[in-house]
């Protein structure tokens, strides 16, 4: 069915854009959320309390002259009028366009791509990954530049939103107080989704998403709070976490199988990109032990306790079982916090990262060695700086074998413009850390059967909109040879 044009009247319901995600060889998730007044305090985006029918179309062309899939779905009031359509029956390793129609209006057009068929490598994959987009810290120009790089896939590693209240003097302001209720989280997601640069990045490619801490609360660990603002009872904290996970699902292009149940959400999962790559998407918040010796940088013997875990036993077993399958050239561990050992001048380490859970890290590293994983690459966010790291069999011995590689994206905007520093901090304590940069941006990877190339992309600033982007440094990881070669 041909759809006519619709005017962007005041009642236009697609002000939060469109998105796609979770591609496999024959399907992809299509997302939108109806919200003509996105920032209404009740979190319902200006919609009535009735369900609304939303039509959707998929085509190989942006004109939608011929459809390959179409249908309709109910946008439910109970779900803040969000929809998660699993568009199936698609061809493998193929580009598609999609759009929605509701209440007489047509959405923007998004582009997406299916994964290669099992056992086939398909086309080379340009995959960009990013994290940490603080609305108040600056503009999301890096998202726009990422979209302009024409990626086939985007991986977002968390801190998609921030929970803190509006701050006087910020580049631009959050709406409302610190997020606690379901309405709060829905409005905060809507605020971020109204950003045109973020909408462009979602419309450009399919996304794989995992949250970190700020989607709920700063530095939380499992059911343990580590932020005293606002003061909440145990029951109120559980309700807050429940609300945060529900709003996260409502606003992300996740499969219905990821819908939360109460105060938990099933997010660790594997996404296969044919025989080229397997993405192991980890959740390092819901199942972790509390930070050893308290939060922050510490010299802490308790961080070495054998029972400590960042992933929980079930997720760790799931990860090692998946790594043992060795179905692809590249095994990419998409996760949130700094993986390699990192010490400051006093020998202290970050208790919120894997350094606070050293036995957990050692089990996973030894696990991929025991399973002869060919190309383990860890993808990391969280720290608002770009890093390229070699993972060592023994971090205390710089001459020990390199057993994997870690690529760390900087933030989209968090921490503002950055200093521009490129000297590795405390380099003498960290000879396996090969690159560092304090600018905002993302990492663009090009994945082929013979190599993974990583381009560390940065914008010149975020306090003014529209900054240009440049590549600060590029590295290659060769198939079967862990470690970094500078291009």
C-alpha positions as CSV (number, residue, x, y, z in Angstrom):
1,X,0.0,0.0,0.0
2,X,1.3,3.4,-1.0
3,X,1.4,6.0,1.8
4,X,0.9,9.7,1.1
5,X,2.9,12.5,2.6
6,X,2.0,13.8,6.1
7,X,2.6,17.2,7.5
8,X,4.6,17.7,10.7
9,X,1.7,19.2,12.6
10,X,1.7,19.8,16.3
11,X,0.2,16.3,16.8
12,X,3.0,14.6,14.9
13,X,3.6,11.4,16.9
14,X,7.1,10.5,15.6
15,X,9.2,13.2,17.4
16,X,11.4,10.5,18.9
17,X,12.5,9.1,15.6
18,X,12.9,5.5,14.6
19,X,15.4,2.8,15.3
20,X,16.3,-0.8,14.4
21,X,18.4,-3.4,16.2
22,X,19.2,-7.0,17.0
23,X,19.7,-8.1,13.4
24,X,20.0,-11.8,12.4
25,X,20.1,-13.4,9.0
26,X,16.4,-13.2,8.4
27,X,15.0,-10.5,10.7
28,X,15.5,-7.2,12.5
29,X,13.7,-5.3,15.2
30,X,12.0,-2.1,14.2
31,X,11.3,0.5,17.0
32,X,9.4,3.7,17.4
33,X,7.5,5.4,20.2
34,X,4.6,7.8,19.7
35,X,5.1,11.1,21.5
36,X,3.7,14.3,20.0
37,X,4.7,16.1,23.3
38,X,7.7,14.1,24.4
39,X,8.5,16.0,27.6
40,X,5.2,15.9,29.3
41,X,5.8,15.2,33.0
42,X,3.5,12.2,33.1
43,X,5.9,10.3,30.8
44,X,3.2,9.5,28.2
45,X,4.5,11.9,25.6
46,X,1.2,13.7,25.0
47,X,-0.7,10.6,24.0
48,X,-4.1,9.6,25.3
49,X,-4.7,6.5,27.5
50,X,-5.8,4.3,24.6
51,X,-3.8,2.0,22.4
52,X,-3.0,3.1,18.8
53,X,-2.5,1.0,15.7
54,X,0.9,1.5,14.0
55,X,1.6,0.3,10.5
56,X,5.1,-0.5,9.3
57,X,6.8,-1.2,6.0
58,X,10.2,-2.6,4.9
59,X,11.6,-2.1,1.4
60,X,14.9,-2.4,-0.4
61,X,14.5,1.2,-1.6
62,X,13.9,4.4,0.2
63,X,10.9,5.1,-2.1
64,X,9.1,2.0,-0.8
65,X,8.0,1.3,-4.4
66,X,8.0,-2.4,-3.6
67,X,7.6,-3.9,-0.1
68,X,9.3,-6.9,1.2
69,X,7.5,-6.9,4.6
70,X,4.7,-5.0,6.2
71,X,2.1,-5.2,8.9
72,X,0.6,-3.4,11.9
73,X,1.1,-3.5,15.6
74,X,-0.6,-2.0,18.7
75,X,1.3,0.8,20.4
76,X,0.1,0.3,23.9
77,X,-0.6,3.0,26.5
78,X,0.9,0.7,29.1
79,X,4.2,0.7,27.2
80,X,4.3,4.5,26.7
81,X,3.1,3.8,23.1
82,X,6.4,2.1,22.1
83,X,6.6,-0.7,19.6
84,X,9.1,-3.5,18.9
85,X,8.3,-5.1,15.6
86,X,10.3,-8.2,14.6
87,X,10.3,-7.8,10.8
88,X,11.0,-11.3,9.5
89,X,11.3,-13.1,6.2
90,X,14.2,-10.9,5.1
91,X,17.2,-11.9,3.0
92,X,20.6,-12.3,4.7
93,X,23.3,-9.6,4.5
94,X,21.0,-7.2,2.8
95,X,20.3,-3.4,3.3
96,X,16.7,-2.4,3.9
97,X,14.7,0.8,4.6
98,X,11.7,1.0,7.0
99,X,9.1,3.4,8.2
100,X,5.9,3.6,10.3
101,X,2.5,5.3,10.0
102,X,0.1,6.2,12.8
103,X,-2.7,8.6,13.3
104,X,-2.4,9.8,9.7
105,X,1.3,10.6,10.0
106,X,4.4,9.0,8.5
107,X,7.6,8.6,10.4
108,X,11.1,9.4,9.2
109,X,12.8,6.6,7.2
110,X,15.4,4.4,8.8
111,X,18.0,2.1,7.2
112,X,19.0,-1.2,8.5
113,X,20.9,-4.4,7.6
114,X,20.6,-8.1,8.2
115,X,23.4,-10.3,9.3
116,X,25.1,-12.8,6.9
117,X,23.8,-16.3,6.7
118,X,25.3,-18.8,9.2
119,X,28.6,-20.1,7.9
120,X,29.2,-17.2,5.5
121,X,31.3,-14.1,6.2
122,X,29.3,-11.8,4.0
123,X,30.5,-8.3,3.2
124,X,33.1,-6.6,5.3
125,X,31.4,-4.9,8.3
126,X,31.9,-1.3,9.4
127,X,30.9,-1.4,13.0
128,X,31.0,1.8,15.2
129,X,30.8,1.6,18.9
130,X,30.1,4.4,21.5
131,X,29.1,5.1,25.0
132,X,28.5,7.9,27.6
133,X,26.3,10.6,26.1
134,X,25.6,13.2,28.9
135,X,23.1,15.6,27.6
136,X,24.2,18.5,29.8
137,X,27.9,18.1,29.0
138,X,27.5,19.1,25.4
139,X,26.1,18.3,22.0
140,X,25.8,14.9,20.4
141,X,27.8,15.8,17.3
142,X,29.7,12.6,17.5
143,X,26.5,10.6,16.9
144,X,26.0,12.7,13.7
145,X,29.6,12.0,12.5
146,X,29.1,8.3,13.3
147,X,26.1,8.2,11.1
148,X,28.0,10.0,8.3
149,X,30.6,7.2,8.4
150,X,27.8,4.9,7.0
151,X,28.2,2.0,9.5
152,X,26.6,-1.4,8.9
153,X,26.1,-1.8,12.7
154,X,26.4,0.3,15.8
155,X,27.1,-1.1,19.3
156,X,26.3,1.1,22.3
157,X,28.0,0.2,25.5
158,X,26.0,2.1,28.0
159,X,25.3,5.4,29.7
160,X,22.8,6.1,26.9
161,X,21.1,8.5,29.4
162,X,22.2,10.1,32.7
163,X,20.0,10.2,35.7
164,X,21.1,13.4,37.4
165,X,19.0,16.5,37.7
166,X,19.3,19.8,35.8
167,X,22.5,21.6,36.6
168,X,22.8,25.4,36.5
169,X,25.3,26.6,33.9
170,X,25.4,23.4,31.8
171,X,25.7,23.5,28.0
172,X,22.1,22.4,27.9
173,X,19.7,21.3,30.6
174,X,18.1,18.1,31.7
175,X,14.4,18.4,32.3
176,X,13.3,17.8,35.9
177,X,14.9,16.4,39.0
178,X,16.9,13.2,39.4
179,X,15.1,10.3,37.7
180,X,13.4,8.0,40.2
181,X,9.9,7.1,38.9
182,X,8.8,5.5,35.7
183,X,7.5,8.8,34.4
184,X,10.9,10.4,35.2
185,X,12.8,7.8,33.2
186,X,10.4,7.9,30.3
187,X,10.8,11.7,30.1
188,X,14.6,11.5,30.3
189,X,14.8,9.0,27.5
190,X,12.4,11.2,25.5
191,X,14.7,14.2,26.1
192,X,17.7,12.3,24.7
193,X,15.7,10.9,21.8
194,X,14.6,14.4,20.7
195,X,18.3,15.1,19.9
196,X,18.5,15.2,16.0
197,X,22.1,13.8,16.0
198,X,21.1,10.8,18.1
199,X,18.1,10.3,15.8
200,X,20.4,10.4,12.8
201,X,22.6,7.7,14.3
202,X,19.7,5.4,15.0
203,X,18.2,5.9,11.5
204,X,21.6,5.1,9.9
205,X,22.1,1.5,11.1
206,X,20.9,-1.3,13.3
207,X,22.0,-1.0,16.9
208,X,23.0,-3.5,19.6
209,X,22.7,-2.0,23.0
210,X,23.7,-2.8,26.6
211,X,23.3,-0.4,29.6
212,X,25.9,0.5,32.2
213,X,25.1,2.3,35.4
214,X,23.6,5.7,34.6
215,X,20.6,4.2,32.9
216,X,19.6,3.4,36.5
217,X,22.0,5.1,39.0
218,X,25.7,6.0,39.2
219,X,27.9,3.0,40.1
220,X,25.2,0.7,41.3
221,X,26.2,-2.9,41.8
222,X,23.6,-5.6,41.6
223,X,21.0,-4.7,44.2
224,X,23.4,-2.4,46.1
225,X,23.1,1.4,45.8
226,X,26.3,3.4,45.7
227,X,24.8,6.9,45.3
228,X,23.1,8.6,48.2
229,X,21.0,11.1,46.2
230,X,18.1,11.0,46.6
231,X,17.8,9.1,49.8
232,X,15.7,6.0,49.2
233,X,14.5,3.1,51.3
234,X,15.3,-0.4,50.1
235,X,11.8,-0.8,48.7
236,X,12.1,2.6,46.9
237,X,15.4,1.6,45.4
238,X,13.9,-1.6,44.1
239,X,11.0,0.4,42.6
240,X,13.5,2.8,41.0
241,X,15.5,0.0,39.4
242,X,12.2,-1.6,38.1
243,X,11.2,1.7,36.6
244,X,14.6,2.3,35.0
245,X,14.7,-1.1,33.3
246,X,11.2,-0.8,32.0
247,X,11.8,2.6,30.5
248,X,15.1,1.3,29.0
249,X,13.3,-1.5,27.2
250,X,10.5,0.8,26.0
251,X,13.0,3.1,24.4
252,X,15.5,0.6,22.8
253,X,15.3,-1.5,19.7
254,X,15.4,-4.8,21.6
255,X,13.7,-8.1,20.9
256,X,10.5,-8.8,23.0
257,X,12.5,-11.5,24.7
258,X,14.5,-8.7,26.5
259,X,11.4,-7.3,28.2
260,X,12.0,-6.8,31.9
261,X,10.3,-8.8,34.6
262,X,10.1,-6.8,37.8
263,X,13.4,-5.3,38.8
264,X,15.4,-7.5,36.4
265,X,16.0,-7.4,32.7
266,X,17.5,-10.2,30.5
267,X,20.2,-8.4,28.6
268,X,23.3,-10.6,28.2
269,X,23.0,-12.3,24.8
270,X,24.9,-13.4,21.7
271,X,24.4,-11.9,18.2
272,X,26.0,-13.8,15.4
273,X,27.3,-12.0,12.3
274,X,27.7,-15.1,10.1
275,X,31.1,-16.6,10.3
276,X,32.7,-13.1,10.5
277,X,32.0,-12.1,14.1
278,X,30.1,-13.1,17.2
279,X,29.1,-10.4,19.6
280,X,28.9,-11.5,23.2
281,X,26.9,-8.7,24.8
282,X,27.6,-8.6,28.6
283,X,25.8,-7.2,31.6
284,X,28.3,-6.1,34.2
285,X,25.8,-4.4,36.5
286,X,22.9,-6.6,37.5
287,X,24.9,-9.6,38.8
288,X,28.2,-8.1,40.2
289,X,29.3,-8.1,43.7
290,X,29.6,-4.7,45.4
291,X,32.8,-2.7,44.7
292,X,35.7,-3.9,46.9
293,X,36.9,-1.5,49.6
294,X,34.3,1.0,48.4
295,X,34.0,2.9,45.1
296,X,36.8,4.7,43.5
297,X,40.6,4.1,43.0
298,X,42.1,2.0,45.8
299,X,44.9,-0.3,46.7
300,X,42.6,-3.2,47.8
301,X,43.6,-6.8,48.7
302,X,39.9,-7.8,48.7
303,X,39.8,-7.2,44.9
304,X,41.8,-10.4,44.6
305,X,39.3,-12.6,46.5
306,X,38.6,-15.7,44.3
307,X,34.8,-15.6,44.8
308,X,34.3,-12.1,43.6
309,X,32.4,-11.7,40.3
310,X,31.5,-9.0,37.9
311,X,29.2,-11.1,35.8
312,X,27.7,-13.6,38.2
313,X,28.4,-17.3,37.8
314,X,25.6,-18.0,35.3
315,X,26.7,-15.3,32.9
316,X,30.3,-16.3,33.2
317,X,29.5,-19.9,32.4
318,X,27.3,-18.7,29.5
319,X,30.1,-16.6,28.1
320,X,32.7,-19.4,28.3
321,X,30.3,-21.8,26.7
322,X,29.8,-19.4,23.8
323,X,33.5,-18.7,23.4
324,X,34.0,-22.5,23.1
325,X,31.7,-22.6,20.0
326,X,34.2,-20.7,17.9
327,X,31.8,-20.2,15.1
328,X,33.3,-16.9,13.8
329,X,36.7,-15.4,13.0
330,X,36.2,-12.7,15.6
331,X,34.8,-13.0,19.1
332,X,33.8,-9.5,20.3
333,X,33.0,-9.1,24.0
334,X,30.9,-6.0,24.1
335,X,30.8,-4.7,27.7
336,X,31.0,-1.7,29.9
337,X,34.0,-1.2,32.1
338,X,37.8,-1.1,31.7
339,X,39.1,-4.7,31.3
340,X,42.9,-4.5,31.2
341,X,44.9,-3.9,34.4
342,X,45.4,-0.2,35.0
343,X,47.3,1.2,37.9
344,X,48.0,4.8,38.9
345,X,51.3,6.0,40.3
346,X,50.5,4.7,43.8
347,X,49.5,1.2,42.5
348,X,45.8,1.9,43.1
349,X,43.2,0.6,40.6
350,X,39.5,1.4,39.8
351,X,37.3,-0.7,42.0
352,X,34.3,-0.2,39.6
353,X,36.2,-1.8,36.7
354,X,37.6,-5.3,36.2
355,X,40.5,-4.4,38.4
356,X,38.1,-4.7,41.3
357,X,37.2,-8.2,40.3
358,X,40.5,-9.7,39.3
359,X,39.7,-13.3,39.8
360,X,36.6,-12.9,37.6
361,X,38.8,-11.4,34.8
362,X,41.4,-14.1,35.2
363,X,38.8,-16.8,34.8
364,X,37.5,-15.3,31.6
365,X,41.0,-14.7,30.1
366,X,42.1,-18.2,31.0
367,X,38.8,-19.5,29.7
368,X,39.3,-18.1,26.2
369,X,42.9,-19.4,26.2
370,X,41.8,-22.9,27.3
371,X,39.2,-22.8,24.5
372,X,41.7,-21.7,21.9
373,X,39.6,-18.6,20.9
374,X,41.3,-17.3,17.8
375,X,40.6,-13.6,18.1
376,X,39.2,-12.3,21.4
377,X,38.6,-8.6,21.3
378,X,37.0,-6.7,24.2
379,X,35.0,-3.6,23.4
380,X,34.7,-1.1,26.3
381,X,33.0,2.2,27.2
382,X,32.5,4.0,30.6
383,X,35.8,5.9,31.1
384,X,35.3,8.9,28.8
385,X,38.7,8.5,27.3
386,X,39.9,6.5,24.3
387,X,42.3,3.6,24.9
388,X,43.9,0.8,23.0
389,X,45.2,-2.0,25.2
390,X,46.9,-5.3,24.9
391,X,45.7,-8.0,27.3
392,X,48.5,-10.0,28.9
393,X,48.9,-13.5,30.3
394,X,50.6,-11.9,33.3
395,X,50.1,-8.2,33.8
396,X,53.0,-8.1,36.2
397,X,55.4,-9.3,33.5
398,X,55.4,-7.1,30.4
399,X,57.2,-9.7,28.4
400,X,54.4,-12.3,29.0
401,X,52.2,-13.4,26.0
402,X,49.6,-11.0,24.6
403,X,46.4,-13.0,24.8
404,X,43.8,-10.5,23.5
405,X,43.1,-6.9,22.7
406,X,40.9,-4.2,24.2
407,X,39.5,-1.2,22.4
408,X,38.0,1.5,24.6
409,X,35.8,4.2,23.1
410,X,35.7,7.7,24.6
411,X,32.4,9.4,25.4
412,X,30.0,11.0,23.0
413,X,29.9,14.1,25.2
414,X,30.5,13.2,28.9
415,X,33.2,15.3,30.6
416,X,32.9,18.1,28.0
417,X,35.5,18.9,25.3
418,X,38.4,17.1,26.9
419,X,42.0,18.2,27.2
420,X,43.4,16.8,24.1
421,X,46.1,14.9,26.0
422,X,47.5,11.7,24.3
423,X,50.2,10.6,26.8
424,X,49.3,7.3,28.4
425,X,48.8,8.0,32.2
426,X,51.4,6.3,34.4
427,X,52.8,4.6,31.4
428,X,55.6,2.9,33.3
429,X,53.1,1.0,35.4
430,X,51.0,0.1,32.3
431,X,53.2,-0.8,29.4
432,X,50.4,-2.9,27.8
433,X,48.3,0.3,27.4
434,X,49.3,1.5,23.9
435,X,47.1,4.5,23.2
436,X,45.2,7.2,25.1
437,X,43.3,10.3,24.1
438,X,41.1,12.7,26.0
439,X,38.6,13.8,23.3
440,X,35.0,13.0,22.7
441,X,34.0,10.6,19.9
442,X,33.7,6.9,19.0
443,X,35.5,4.0,17.5
444,X,34.9,3.0,13.9
445,X,36.0,-0.6,13.2
446,X,36.2,-2.3,9.8
447,X,36.0,-6.1,10.3
448,X,37.1,-8.5,7.6
449,X,38.1,-12.2,7.6
450,X,41.8,-11.2,7.8
451,X,41.9,-8.2,10.1
452,X,40.0,-5.8,12.4
453,X,40.9,-2.1,11.9
454,X,40.1,0.4,14.6
455,X,39.9,4.1,13.9
456,X,39.7,6.3,17.0
457,X,37.5,9.1,15.8
458,X,37.1,12.4,17.7
459,X,35.3,15.7,17.4
460,X,37.2,18.9,18.2
461,X,34.6,19.9,20.9
462,X,31.1,19.3,22.2
463,X,30.3,22.6,23.8
464,X,29.4,24.1,20.4
465,X,27.3,22.1,17.9
466,X,28.6,20.8,14.6
467,X,32.3,20.2,15.3
468,X,34.3,18.4,12.6
469,X,35.6,14.9,13.2
470,X,39.1,13.4,12.6
471,X,40.9,10.1,13.2
472,X,43.3,10.4,16.0
473,X,45.0,7.0,15.6
474,X,44.3,3.8,13.8
475,X,45.3,0.2,14.7
476,X,45.0,-3.2,13.1
477,X,44.5,-6.5,14.8
478,X,45.5,-9.3,12.4
479,X,43.6,-12.6,12.4
480,X,45.3,-15.0,14.7
481,X,47.7,-12.5,16.1
482,X,46.4,-10.7,19.3
483,X,47.8,-7.3,19.9
484,X,47.9,-3.9,18.2
485,X,49.7,-2.7,15.1
486,X,49.6,1.0,14.5
487,X,48.6,2.0,11.0
